[in-house]
């Protein structure tokens, strides 16, 4: 299956002869969630963005951002990240032969994401501060040096990420009433709304933030955001205005869900639907279950932004225990059957 630039080139800002840096991202599964549908009282589909090459939706935007950087002659890329952008930027810069640097909040990045960034050879800098401070600093860096910034403030990121909306529209033949999506830096909800409008659709856009990191809900930045959902632990989203426009223009809303509600949805998805996502991804499902999707909504898609293996530590802390067993048949039977 071709990557998103080849698949949707006529809808993206790339000419036929432009360089393309791709890991064959996109074309991710859209899965009907039967048990979740029964629980929610409507038809629920799951967009599994964790099936992208580095395990998150970031790859859609990164193939475009890094391809554009190569086209423009960049020798290096940089980003601030809570983890997934770092992993994706590191992978795509490695594929392109560019130097990659990522700035992450010290001690606030999930193990799987840190491992990815390091293995792909990026220079990983642990900032003694939060994501919002990191983004402010990298924006200053690129204003002083010829380095390409590949955060979601980069318009090519939005262009790439909008292709997920195209895929949903195609898979459901345009029949979609609402989209539930986690909101952190707010680039993804901005991109989905752009993609849906270009596809001639206007589903209700329902954004969900973690209660401890909910600036859009409160209408003001959160100086010290805190949540177990590290991917959306952001206090001052870069795409604030665009995200609010997506929700208000579509008749949607932005609401908060607690860490307990996120973890409950996280466990539910894994145990009842066979889908292991990272905690932040489960905010979309938690929001649907807690707040609903509003009147006249019959079919909804919940976006699951990243794979559960991105954050194995959280999974181990909130899953069942391993059962010890002696190497005997009777012991195995007791362990399995009791």
QUIHU-V227446 format. One record per pair of residues at least 12 apart in sequence whose C-alpha atoms are under 6 Angstrom apart, sorted by sequence separation. I is the first residue (numbers start at 1). J is the second residue. D is the distance in Angstrom with one decimal. If there is no record, write none. Layout:
I;J;D / I;J;D
This chain:
33;45;5.6 / 213;225;4.5 / 32;45;4.4 / 212;225;5.7 / 213;226;5.8 / 222;235;4.4 / 266;279;6.0 / 31;45;5.4 / 212;226;5.0 / 221;235;5.3 / 31;46;5.1 / 212;227;5.5 / 221;236;4.9 / 30;46;5.5 / 86;102;5.6 / 266;282;5.1 / 30;47;4.6 / 265;282;5.7 / 284;302;5.7 / 29;48;5.5 / 28;48;6.0 / 106;126;4.5 / 213;233;5.7 / 215;235;5.8 / 262;282;5.7 / 3;24;3.9 / 28;49;6.0 / 101;122;5.3 / 105;126;5.6 / 106;127;5.2 / 213;234;6.0 / 262;283;5.2 / 265;286;5.2 / 2;24;5.5 / 3;25;5.0 / 4;26;5.8 / 76;98;5.2 / 78;100;5.9 / 80;102;5.8 / 82;104;5.9 / 100;122;4.8 / 101;123;4.5 / 102;124;5.1 / 103;125;4.8 / 104;126;5.1 / 105;127;4.9 / 106;128;5.5 / 213;235;5.7 / 28;51;5.8 / 75;98;5.5 / 76;99;4.5 / 77;100;5.1 / 78;101;4.7 / 79;102;5.0 / 80;103;4.6 / 81;104;5.2 / 101;124;6.0 / 104;127;5.9 / 281;304;4.5 / 76;100;5.7 / 78;102;5.6 / 80;104;5.9 / 105;129;5.6 / 183;207;5.8 / 262;286;5.4 / 281;305;5.0 / 105;130;5.1 / 178;203;4.6 / 182;207;5.8 / 183;208;5.6 / 261;286;5.8 / 83;109;5.5 / 87;113;5.7 / 105;131;5.9 / 177;203;4.9 / 178;204;4.3 / 179;205;5.2 / 180;206;4.8 / 181;207;5.1 / 182;208;4.9 / 183;209;5.3 / 25;52;5.4 / 58;85;5.9 / 82;109;5.7 / 90;117;5.4 / 165;192;5.3 / 178;205;5.9 / 179;206;5.9 / 180;207;6.0 / 25;53;6.0 / 278;306;5.6 / 59;88;5.7 / 87;116;5.3 / 91;120;5.5 / 162;191;4.5 / 277;306;5.8 / 278;307;5.3 / 83;113;5.2 / 87;117;4.5 / 90;120;5.5 / 161;191;5.6 / 162;192;4.9 / 165;195;5.2 / 277;307;4.4 / 278;308;4.0 / 86;117;5.9 / 165;196;5.5 / 277;308;3.9 / 90;122;5.3 / 276;308;4.9 / 158;191;4.9 / 162;195;4.4 / 54;88;6.0 / 152;187;5.6 / 217;255;5.8 / 22;63;5.6 / 21;63;5.7 / 205;247;5.1 / 205;250;6.0 / 211;256;5.0 / 21;67;5.1 / 204;250;5.0 / 206;252;5.2 / 208;254;5.7 / 210;256;5.4 / 211;257;5.3 / 20;67;5.1 / 204;251;5.6 / 205;252;4.7 / 206;253;5.1 / 207;254;4.6 / 208;255;5.1 / 209;256;4.8 / 210;257;5.2 / 211;258;5.0 / 184;232;4.0 / 204;252;4.8 / 206;254;5.9 / 208;256;5.5 / 210;258;5.8 / 231;280;5.7 / 184;234;5.6 / 229;279;5.1 / 186;237;5.8 / 229;280;4.4 / 185;237;4.1 / 187;239;5.6 / 190;242;5.8 / 185;238;5.6 / 186;239;5.1 / 190;243;5.1 / 193;246;5.8 / 80;134;5.4 / 80;135;5.1 / 186;243;5.8 / 77;147;5.5 / 79;149;5.8 / 76;147;5.3 / 77;148;4.6 / 78;149;5.2 / 79;150;5.6 / 77;149;5.8 / 79;151;5.4 / 208;287;5.9 / 65;150;5.9 / 65;156;5.0 / 64;156;5.4 / 65;157;5.6 / 61;157;3.7 / 64;160;5.7 / 61;160;4.1 / 60;160;4.8 / 61;161;4.9 / 60;161;5.0 / 182;283;5.5 / 182;284;5.2 / 181;284;4.7 / 180;284;5.1 / 177;297;5.4 / 179;300;5.6 / 177;299;5.5 / 178;300;4.8 / 179;301;4.9 / 180;302;4.7 / 181;303;5.2 / 176;299;5.6 / 177;300;5.8 / 179;302;6.0 / 82;231;5.5 / 113;310;5.6 / 112;310;4.4 / 112;311;5.5 / 111;311;5.9 / 110;311;5.1 / 57;305;5.4 / 56;305;5.6 / 56;306;4.1 / 55;306;5.6 / 55;307;5.4 / 43;298;5.9 / 46;301;5.7 / 49;304;5.9 / 42;298;5.2 / 43;299;4.7 / 44;300;5.1 / 45;301;4.6 / 46;302;5.0 / 47;303;4.9 / 48;304;5.4 / 49;305;5.0 / 50;306;4.1 / 44;301;5.8 / 46;303;6.0 / 47;304;5.8 / 49;306;5.8 / 50;307;4.1
